[in-house]
Amino acid sequence: MVGTAAAVAAGVADPSASSRSRPAHLLYGEWLRRERRRGEAREQLRTAHSMLEAMGMAAFAERAGRELRATGETARKRADAARHEQLTAPEAQIARLARDGLSNPEIGPRLFISAHTVQYRLRKAFAKLRINSRSQLDRVLPHEFGSDRDAH
């Protein structure tokens, strides 16, 4: 088994490896975990999880996620990680302003809409983000998602 692991490790280190060897991160990570080298395994399994998910290989990505959980780490599903991408442009803008601390009556005039419309769109955004309070916006909206507070 050691020879197989060394071959897998060599495939991981080779940047010109073909797409067929991309699961090598998964295989090497699994081997490392079974050898009780959890820190090294997590690194390989994180790489495998993100690569396989990006390639659309859901079954292998789920396998990498299971292995990650076995090391004590959690792997977020892509849909959970990018829920904010489901928001419409007005919902996203209102959610950013609410995240930045503005109230509905403060947001309305900035966007030339009523406070009732702000409330409606914020409620729709909360449902899409699977949250139920403004305090949770900071957790689910990444900060690189923009800040509209100083824009007006």
C-alpha positions in Angstrom: 0.0 0.0 0.0 2.9 2.3 0.7 4.0 2.1 -3.0 0.5 3.0 -4.1 0.4 6.0 -1.8 3.7 7.2 -3.0 2.4 7.0 -6.6 -0.7 8.9 -5.7 1.5 11.5 -3.9 3.6 11.9 -7.0 0.5 12.4 -9.1 -0.7 15.2 -6.7 2.6 17.0 -6.9 2.7 16.9 -10.7 0.9 20.1 -11.9 0.7 18.8 -15.5 -1.3 15.8 -14.4 -4.3 15.0 -16.5 -7.9 15.5 -15.3 -8.1 11.7 -14.8 -5.6 12.1 -11.9 -7.5 14.9 -10.2 -9.1 12.4 -7.8 -5.6 11.8 -6.6 -6.1 14.5 -3.9 -9.1 12.4 -2.7 -7.2 9.1 -2.7 -4.1 10.6 -1.1 -6.3 12.3 1.5 -8.1 9.1 2.3 -4.8 7.3 2.7 -3.4 10.0 5.0 -6.5 9.9 7.2 -6.2 6.1 7.5 -2.5 6.6 8.5 -3.8 9.0 11.3 -2.2 12.1 9.6 -5.3 14.2 10.0 -3.8 17.6 9.3 -2.2 16.6 6.1 -5.3 14.7 5.1 -7.6 17.7 5.6 -5.4 19.8 3.3 -5.7 17.2 0.5 -9.4 16.5 1.1 -10.2 20.2 1.1 -8.5 20.6 -2.2 -10.2 17.4 -3.5 -13.6 18.6 -2.3 -13.4 22.0 -4.0 -11.9 20.7 -7.2 -14.4 17.8 -7.6 -17.3 20.1 -6.8 -16.1 22.7 -9.4 -15.8 19.9 -12.0 -19.4 18.8 -11.3 -18.3 15.4 -9.9 -20.9 15.4 -7.1 -20.4 11.8 -6.0 -16.7 12.2 -5.6 -17.2 15.6 -3.9 -19.6 14.0 -1.4 -17.0 11.3 -0.8 -14.4 13.9 -0.1 -16.9 15.6 2.2 -17.4 12.4 4.2 -13.7 11.9 4.5 -13.3 15.5 5.7 -16.0 15.0 8.3 -14.2 11.8 9.4 -11.1 14.0 10.2 -13.3 16.2 12.3 -13.8 19.0 9.8 -17.0 20.0 8.0 -17.3 20.6 4.3 -20.0 23.0 3.3 -22.1 22.2 0.3 -21.6 24.6 -2.6 -25.3 25.6 -2.6 -25.0 26.7 1.1 -21.8 28.6 0.5 -23.3 30.7 -2.3 -26.9 31.2 -1.2 -26.4 35.0 -1.6 -26.1 34.4 -5.4 -29.8 33.5 -5.5 -30.8 37.0 -4.5 -32.2 39.5 -7.1 -30.2 42.7 -7.5 -32.7 44.8 -5.4 -32.8 42.1 -2.7 -29.0 42.0 -2.6 -28.7 45.7 -2.4 -31.3 46.0 0.4 -29.7 43.0 2.3 -26.3 44.8 2.1 -27.7 48.0 3.5 -29.5 46.1 6.3 -26.3 44.2 7.0 -24.5 47.6 7.3 -26.9 48.7 10.0 -29.5 50.8 8.2 -33.2 50.5 9.1 -36.0 50.1 6.6 -37.0 53.8 6.8 -33.4 54.7 6.1 -33.0 52.3 3.2 -36.3 53.3 1.4 -35.3 56.9 0.5 -31.8 55.8 -0.7 -33.4 53.5 -3.2 -36.5 55.6 -3.9 -38.9 52.9 -2.6 -41.2 52.7 0.4 -40.3 51.2 3.7 -43.0 48.6 3.0 -41.2 47.6 -0.2 -38.0 47.4 1.7 -39.6 45.1 4.2 -41.1 42.9 1.5 -37.8 42.5 -0.4 -35.9 41.9 2.8 -38.4 39.2 3.8 -37.8 37.5 0.4 -34.1 37.8 0.9 -34.3 36.2 4.3 -36.2 33.3 2.9 -33.6 32.7 0.2 -30.8 33.0 2.6 -32.5 30.8 5.2 -32.2 33.3 8.0 -34.7 35.1 10.2 -33.0 38.2 11.5 -30.8 41.1 10.5 -28.0 40.0 12.8 -27.6 36.9 10.7 -26.9 38.9 7.5 -23.3 39.5 8.5 -22.8 35.7 8.7 -24.3 34.8 5.3 -23.4 37.8 3.2 -19.6 37.8 2.5 -18.0 41.2 3.0 -16.6 41.2 -0.5 -20.3 41.1 -1.5 -20.0 44.9 -1.3 -21.1 47.7 0.9 -23.6 50.3 -0.2 -23.6 52.4 3.0 -21.2 55.0 1.8 -22.3 54.9 -1.9 -25.1 57.4 -1.4 
